[in-house]
Amino acid sequence: MRVLKHHEKKLLKKVDFFDWKDERNLVSKLRNLPKEDDVRNKLSVSLMQKLFTMGLVNKESSLMAAEKLTVSAFCRRRLPVVMVRLKMSETLKEATTLIEQGHVRVGPHVVTDPAFLVTRTFEDYVTWVDSSKIKRIVMQYNDKVDDYQLLGN
């Protein structure tokens, strides 16, 4: 192993790697508070509401669901994964390319960042940009093209 540089030694003095896993979790810190504590109750309710609105847990029940939360739950809320789930594209790579090219909007905003996290409320508003050729092809396939749109406007 190589000799650590000065700034690396200083950083390692500040971090305790043995207890790091237990201290990084907000749920474990909330669990250490007494059950009757008002701060614990308010924070746990707000945390569960936030996780529910983000779509990471199914119901706003207990902190046990938040404790079992994994990184893959966050990855399933990314825009390319949501597009594949909504059958807007076949693969994640294709979805990422379409997002980066500016073909997708979430609500009124065009999103060009594939790392965009789609919340539970915005999941219904993932659609194609109005000026996208993909939207025009899909509408032609479904026979929903308006005469005004055929003019190229």
N, C-alpha and C positions, 0 to 999 in steps of 0.2 A: 504494500500500500504506500502511496506517495505521502510525503510530508504535507500537512495542511498549511495553507497560507494564513496570515494573521487574521484577516477578516472572516475566514471560515472558522477559525478557532473561537472568535468572539460570538459568531452566530450559534455555534454548538453549545456554548455556555448558557445561552438563553433558553434553549429547548431541552425539555426532558422527554426523551423518546420512549421511556418506559410507561409513563402515565399519559402520554399524548393522546392515545386513542380514546380514553375515557373522558378527557377534558374537552375534546373538540365538539362533542355532541351537546346541543342545546337541550335536548330532551333529558339527558342525564343530569344536567344542572338544574332543570326544573324539578326533577324527581328528588333531588337532594333537599329542596325546600319543604317545609311542613305542609301537609295536605290542607290545613285550614287557612293557609296564607292567601290573602286577596291577590297579591302580585302573581303568585303561581297560577291561580285560577284564571285571571285575566290574560296572562301571557299564553297559557295553554289553549284557551279558547281562541285567541287571535291567531296563534300558530296553526291550529287545526282548520280554521276558516281560510287562512291563506293557502294552505296545502290543498284544501278542497277546491278552491276557486282556480288554482293552477292545474288541477286535474291529477294531482299526484296520489291522492287517497280517494277512496270511494265514498266515504261518509265522514262526517265530523264527529266521530265518537270518542276515541281515546288517544292518549299519547303512545299507546302500543303500536298503532299503525305508523306513526311518525318515526318511531324507533326502528322499525323494520324497513324504512324507506331506503332504497338503493339508488345508485347512480343511473342504473338502467331505466328507472322510472322517469328521471329527468330527460334522458335520451329519447324516450318514447314521446315526449312532448315537443321535440324539435320539429320544425316545419317540414323538412323532407319526409320524415316518418309519418307525419299526419297526412301528407299528400298521398303517400303510398296506401295508407289505410283508407283514405277516401276515394281510392282508385283514380286519382288524377294523373298518376304516372305508374309505371310498372316496377321501376327499380329506384333505389335511393340515389344512385349516381345520376340517373336521368332527372330526378326531382331536384337535386342540388344544382344541376346545370340550368334547368328552367328557372330556378329562383335567382341564380346569379345573373342570368340574362335579363331579368326584370319582367317575366311573364306572369308572376303571381302577386296577388295583393291579399292582405288580411284586413278586412274592414275597408276603410277608405284609403289606406296607405299601401303603396307598393313596397314590397320587402325584397331586398337583394342580399340579405344575410341568411345563410342556411342555418345558422345557430339560433335563429329566432325561436323563442319558446312560445308555443301557442297555448293560451289558457283555455279553460273549459268553455267560457262564453264566446271566445273568438273562433272556436273550432268550426262553428256553423258559417262563419264569414270568410273562409278561405276559398278564393275563387280566382279566375283568370282576370288579367288586366283587360279593360275594354278594347284597347287597341291591339291586342295580341292576335296573331294569326292562328294560334291554337284555339282560342275561343271561337273564332270565326269558323274553323273547320268542325269543331264540336257542334256548333249551332247548325251548320249545314247538314251534318249527319243526322241530327235530331229534327230536321225540317222546321227550325224555329228562327230562320234568318228573316230579318225585316228588309223590306225593299230599300229603305234608307241606308242600311248597312251594306247592301250590295253595291252601292255607289262608291264605296271605299272611304266613307266618312267615319 
